[in-house]
Amino acid sequence: MSDALKEVPLGGALKEVPSGNNYGNIMKEGLWEQNVVFSQLLAMCPTMAVTTSGTNGLGMGLATTAVLIVSNILVSMIRHTVSSQVRIPVFVVLIATLVTVVDMAMNAWLHDLYKVLGLFIALIVVNCAILGRAEAFAVKSGVAASAVDGLAMGLGFTGALTFIGLIREFLGSGTLFAQASNLLGPSFAFLEMKVPGYGGALLMILPPGGFAILGFLLAGKRVMERRLDERAKQQTGDAAPVAA
Amino acid sequence: MNSATLAVETIASPHAHGGNSVARTMFRVQMALVPATAFGFWLFGWPAFFLWLLTILSCLGFELLSLKLMGSRRIKGTLWDGSALLTGWLLALTLPPWAPWWVAVIGAFIAIVIGKQVFGGVGQNVFNPAMVARVALLVSFPVPLTQWVTPLPLMSVGAPDFVHGLRIFLTSLPLPDAMASASLLGYTKTEMSRGIDLLNSLAGAHAPAMSWIGARSGSLGESASLLILGGGLYLLVSGIITWHTPLAVLAGLAIPAAIGHAVDPAHYLSVSAHLLSGAAMLGAFFIATDYVTSPNTGSGQIVFGLGVGLLTWIIRSYGGYPEGMAFAVLLMNALTPVIDRFAKPRILGRDRKGKPLDIPENKGA
């Protein structure tokens, strides 16, 4: 009876994912295997636009993570009450509200960073990763699992953005974590580094540099995954006769 | 008699081979570049030679590295087919002659790895690798890439000897003021931005010389327009390139230049200044004619060439950079697939629209 009621608002296509206590798996998916940038290739617009420095990437990633966690929780909570026909507009309104809150909060408390990221914070609304997770995970899963998924995906996104940002910043302007104190407070000023005597290659700060770096990182990740696969296959191949 | 069997091996086409190869074509293009390059060495001394050598060696090195990483089966053949060597050579000809060593290495990396091997190697690249590297270097390192040196012929007083040349090449110290110079296009652009029009700036005492013989500041491939032209004519005669692209490039540049100069000589450079400056000759004969990145048919090549010339003139006249050949070539490279779609080669036995040809049925009957 209760199962039947559950099925009605969701419709046949959106079946509940059986979520046990596989939080470790969810974390692994979000951080590496289904990484928003490196595997799903979602959210390319902010990835290209704000990764001109490690600090910008980190700030953008954290803001997105905050929105992602809360939106996943809320979507998961209302998944039984919203009918599947109107779910997308409802999700968009939810996400837009959250982004507005983050936008105002950053404007108030992280004003220097906000001046840099400015427009892109508001554009988190249309970040496909967020609506994507709402659709692909939160609407089919429990609240706790959705929260963990939002955290994992957000941290994966943050890590990717920070990594790309650091590489581009290092090659492009010869610094690392420039103006990190804007984001993390003056006590983190020790992070800021500068390569002496290096002017930087301007191209890396410009969009072509972003695409080139992203391309090399994607290629690198695929090579790593292939090697890991081969190693795993070898190990199972070696282990099987022994076990038998 | 009956037992006689016909021993025929089946061989896939092509059944006849003209004897041409990538390596031979590349070698001929390199031969065509020799006079201009040698003249450039004489004009700018040892640093130019070191730059040329290191650019080519790094291109070969990055080609070898890419082929190894990709697990290529015929590394030797691909490495020595001359395409990487030619890319390095062309890139070196577009750089300032006294550019420091790291410009050569980074340029070779961008040309070979990002410009060519990422797309799948020789014949697969969308953009001309040498021009990709040239633009990337110019955007990334504006200062060393726009420092031109006054020509100091090899035997003249004050020209750096071998050791001094090596020091200039390796230390990347700023040029002494006495030797720094501007290319013609750069000079007029700077003067124009200061509000001095062409009539006054070109009459000034510091105006860079302009001549066919080429004792002027600029890149290796810019100084000796006559020798580049000669090399290009050799390519034309030997059938490596057809007349379509070079003529269209030069026309696309010369026609708007002539109109502009006739209307307002104070703001638009003359035709000869355009044709003899920058990479106009090198671009028309050696860069825009690249087989891989230009259209297949003659009519397509004419459209392509006109576009390159016109864009070059527009960028030189209105753009922020003094020279636009590299940008123009890259932009038209991007359009090449579209041009190829409209200007297709005729299929054997069909007309240009793809309809079967009318064959008279009862011929001779």
Boltz contact constraints between the chains, C-beta under 6 A:
constraints:
  - contact:
      token1: [A, 201]
      token2: [B, 140]
      max_distance: 6.0
  - contact:
      token1: [A, 202]
      token2: [B, 139]
      max_distance: 6.0
  - contact:
      token1: [A, 202]
      token2: [B, 140]
      max_distance: 6.0
  - contact:
      token1: [A, 203]
      token2: [B, 136]
      max_distance: 6.0
  - contact:
      token1: [A, 203]
      token2: [B, 139]
      max_distance: 6.0
  - contact:
      token1: [A, 203]
      token2: [B, 140]
      max_distance: 6.0
  - contact:
      token1: [A, 212]
      token2: [B, 114]
      max_distance: 6.0
